[in-house]
Amino acid sequence: MRYDRKVMRLDEFQGVNAGYVLELYERYQQNPESVDLETRKAFESWTPPSTDAALAQPVLGYPNIQKIVGAATLADAVRRYGHLAARIDPLGSEPIGDPLLSPGAHGIADADLQALPASLVGGPVAESSANAFEAIETLRRIYCSTIGFDYAHMFVPDERDWLRHAAESGRFLPPMDPNSVEAVLDRITQVEVFERFLHRTFPGKTRFSVEGIDMLVPILDEIICGAADHGARHAVLGMAHRGRLNVLAHVLDKPYAQILAEFKDPVAAKSFRTDLGRTGDVKYHSGARTAAPRGQMYVTLAPNPSHLEAVDPVVVGMARAAGTRADQRGAVHFDGAITLPILIHGDVAFPGQGAVAETLNLSRLAGYDTGGTIHIIANNQLGFTATPAESYSTSYASGLARGFKIPIVHVNADDPVACLEAARLAWEYRARFGLDFLIDLVGYRRYGHNEGDEPSFTQPEIYKTISSHPTVREIWARTLVEKGSIPADLPDSLVKKHFEVLETTYASLTPEQEYVPPPPPQPPPGTAGQVTTGVALDRLREINDALLTRPQGFAFHRKLERGLEKRKNAFINPSERSIDWATAEQIALATILADGIPIRMTGEDVERGTFSHRHAVFHDANTGKRLIPLQEFPQARAAFEIHNSPLTENAAVGFEFGYNVQEPRRLVIWEAQYGDFINGAQVMLDQFVTSGRAKWGLTPSLVCLLPHGYEGQGPEHSSARPERFLEAAADINLRLVNCTTAAQYFHLLRRQAALLERDPLPLFVLTPKGLLRHPAVASTPQELEQGRFLSVIDDEEARGRASAITRVVLCSGKVYVDLISSERRTAANTIAICRVEQLYPFPTIALNELLGRYPSVRDVVWLQEEPENMGAWEFMRPLLDELIGDRCPLRYIGRVRSSSPAEGSAAWHHLNQKALVEQAFDLGSHASEPSLVLSKQV
Ligand SMILES: Cc1ncc(C[n+]2csc(CCOP(=O)(O)OP(=O)(O)O)c2C)c(N)n1
C-alpha cells in the first residue's frame, strides 16, 4: 500500500475519530515504535493540521486514514460492547446489541476492512488473520458468542490489557482431548442424575434444583483445582439454596447416604436432641467441609440462613482468617494466595441485597481484603416469580460489580467450553492480580422456585420454552457424538451408571443410622466462674511500662501527653483509683497477647476510639507515621491487629463472625460507634451469632462492644438495645454484660480470652460513654491483681447494716452511678443499691445469695433507664419473680413504655433521670407521678 504526503483536514474526522488520529500521531511522534507498522508508514507521509488555517486547507483527500480510523474504532467497539451482542441466554432471547458493533457506524464497509491490514485490529487475532475483516470477524466470535467479556470499566491498564489478551488469545480455553471432554460429560451427567433421582424418589420435596445452571459444578471444580495448582490450600464457599445440595454432594463430597437420609426426614428427626437446645436446620442450609482435600485443597461451605446474601461477609471473613498468621508478636501476616473465597449469588439477590455491596466494598481494604474473591451469579433469570425487569435497575444482574472494578464474564450455561474458559480465566486473574472476579452464569430454572411451585402461573411463555429445552448434558453429549469424540452409547451408559450409585445407596440406608452430627459438647457447669483472670502487679507494671516506651524521635500529639503521663503513673499506688476504662482495656489486651492469644479489633474509628479515649494507634505529629504499642511491647507472644472499619454494621459484624468461627483461638472484637447502630447488623446477629450454635453447631466467641447509657443524646445515641440480645438468649448461647468498673471490664476481657476454647460464647458488652473517665468507674491496680469478674456486685456500704435494709434496688450499668452519686444516697440508709453486671446467663446463684443477705427486705426494685418495654426488665421480671418467691413484692422503676428509646431533649432527659433516682430512694407512696418515669409494684 502506498501513502502519499498529504495534509488531512481535521474536520474530515468527526469527534472521537479526529481525536483518535491526533492521539495516535502524538504517540507516533514520541515513539514511532508505539504504533504498528502500517500506521507508522501512513504517518511518515502525513502532515497533521496544526492551526485553524490548516483546517481551512482544501482536502486533498486520502480515504484510507478515515478507513483506518474506522477499523480501529470498530475493533475497539467490539472489545468494549461485544458482550451486548453475545448469545448468553440459553433460552435464545435476542441480545440487545449495539449500533457501534456494525462497520457502518464507523464509516466503513466489509470491503474496506478486507483491504486493510489485520494489524489495525491489533492483539493476538491480528497474527492469524489475513486482513482487518478477518480479524474483526474473529473478534466477534470471541466477544459476541456464548461468552460476553465485560471489562471496559477496568481503570488499571495492566488489568485491562491482561483481560483483553486473555480473552483474545484463547489461552484459557479448556483442553478438548477425548479424556477431558468425556470427563466433563461424566460430571454433568452426575449432576443431572442426582437431581433426577431426588425428583423421582421424593416428588414435590424442596431441593432447589441446580437444573438449568448445571455447569455450576464443573465451574467450581475448575476453579478449585486451578487455584490449588497455584498453591491455594483452602477454599471457602458461600451460597444460597439454589443448587446447594448438588454442590454439597459433588464439591464438598457430602455422602449421598447422608443427603438421602435427611430427605427421608423421619429417620433423622428421631435423632435430634431437643434437650441440648439444638434445632438443626433445613438440609439446604447446612455447611460442610471436605474430609479429604480436593486437588490438595480443603473446601468449606459456610452454613447459610435463608436471608439471601447474608453469608457473603461471613465467607470473606472466614477466608481472611484462614489466610492470616497471627502467632507472632507484631502485626499479622496475610497471604491471599493460600485461601480462596468463592461466593455464589442469586441473580435477583445480587443487585437487591445491600450485603452484597457492603461485602464488595471490603474487597480492597486493609484488614479485610481476601486476595480476591471469585463471585458466581447463578443466574436463572428469575427470582421466585419476579422478572429481571422487576428486580434490578442495572443492565445486567452483575452491574454492581462494575463500580468496584471487578471484571465480569457473562457466560451461556449451555456451553460447557465457554463456562470452563470463564472459570479458568477467573482463577488465573485472581492468581495474577489478587483481586475479585465475577462469572455471570446465565441459565434458566427448570422447575418453579422450588419443586412444589408452579412456575407457569406467572411465566407461562418461558416455561413453554423450558419444557422442550434440552439439558446441557444432552446438548454436550450430542455435540461430542456428532463430532465423533465419544461413542454414541456413552451418554446413556453414564446416566445408567450414576443412577445405579444412587439407587444402591438409597436401598442400603438403615433407618437406625445416625446421620445427624452431634451437637457441640457443653462445658461443665461453672466453667466461666472458675477462670482466674487476675495478673500480678509486677507483671502489670512491666507491661504498662513497655507499652509506654517511646520510640526514638516519635512525636506524640501535644494533647495526648498528659494522658500518657497519667497512664505511666497508674500502677504506682496499688490502692489508688488510677485505672480508667481505656487503661484497663489496653492492659487487658496486652496481657492476653502476652498469654499468646492473638487479637483482632475492628469497628468504626476504633483505632482512636469514638470517644477519643483508646488511642491504640498513635500518629507522629510531624510525619503521620503510625505507632501501635500493642504490636511493639516485648512481652507479647501473639499478633495484634486493629482496623478502622468502613461504615457498615451488617457486613462488618458478618465478617468478624466469619473470622471468629474460622479461627476460634483468636480474640475477635468488634466495636459499634454507638450501641444503637448494631441493629444495622440484626440479620447477622439473629441468623449467625446468636443462633449459629442451635442451628449448625457453631461455637462463636465474637465480642461486641456497644456504647450504651442514657446521657441525653437522643433516641439513637442512648441504648444498645439490650432487650434484643435478651430476646435471643436461650440455652446458654451468649453472654450479655453491662459492667460498671474498669476492673470488671479488665477481668471480663481476660475471662473471654481464657474461655475461647473451654467455653466459647459470643459476648456483648454494654460499654460506657460519658463514664469512660468518671472517677466512680475507675479501679485500683490491686483490683486487677486480685479480683475476678463478678456477675453481681453487692452494695458494700449496705452490707455493714444488712439487717436494717428494707429495699434492695437492682440495676445495671451507668444508672448505678447516677444512684450512688445522688445526695439522697447518704440519708437512705435502709436501701441497698446492687448491680447486676451480667444480664445473661442470668446469675441465679449470685442473686439468690445477695438477696439472702438482707433478711428485712420489704421490696426488691428493678430499676432501669430504658423504657419499660426495653432494657432488661421484661427478661428479668419472671426470673426475679421466681427468685424472690413470696419473700416480698417486686417493683419496677424506669421510663414508661415507649416506642422510642430515649428523649430527644437533654433537659427532658435530665428531668426523667432525676425522677428515676428520686423514686429509687422514695420509700413513701409509690403512686405514679405525671412523669415519663414509672414506679410500680408488679
Ligand atoms: C433477604 C431475603 N429476602 C427474601 C427472601 C425470600 N426469597 C427466597 S428465594 C427468593 C428469590 C431469589 O432469587 P434469586 O436471587 O434470583 O435466586 P434463585 O432462587 O432464583 O436461585 C426470595 C425473594 C429471602 N430468602 N431472603
The ligand as a Gaussian input file, in Angstrom:
#p B3LYP/6-31G(d) Opt

LIG

1 1
 C      -33.328000     -11.465000      52.440000
 C      -34.348000     -12.364000      51.815000
 N      -35.488000     -11.837000      51.341000
 C      -36.422000     -12.627000      50.768000
 C      -36.218000     -13.979000      50.669000
 C      -37.268000     -14.878000      50.014000
 N      -36.739000     -15.448000      48.760000
 C      -36.214000     -16.685000      48.716000
 S      -35.596000     -17.050000      47.223000
 C      -36.066000     -15.583000      46.578000
 C      -35.754000     -15.256000      45.156000
 C      -34.295000     -15.237000      44.935000
 O      -33.998000     -15.050000      43.599000
 P      -32.542000     -15.216000      43.063000
 O      -31.610000     -14.396000      43.858000
 O      -32.581000     -14.930000      41.617000
 O      -32.198000     -16.740000      43.345000
 P      -32.938000     -18.046000      42.767000
 O      -33.895000     -18.538000      43.809000
 O      -33.627000     -17.671000      41.509000
 O      -31.851000     -19.005000      42.534000
 C      -36.695000     -14.816000      47.540000
 C      -37.238000     -13.461000      47.298000
 C      -35.038000     -14.487000      51.229000
 N      -34.781000     -15.787000      51.237000
 N      -34.116000     -13.668000      51.751000

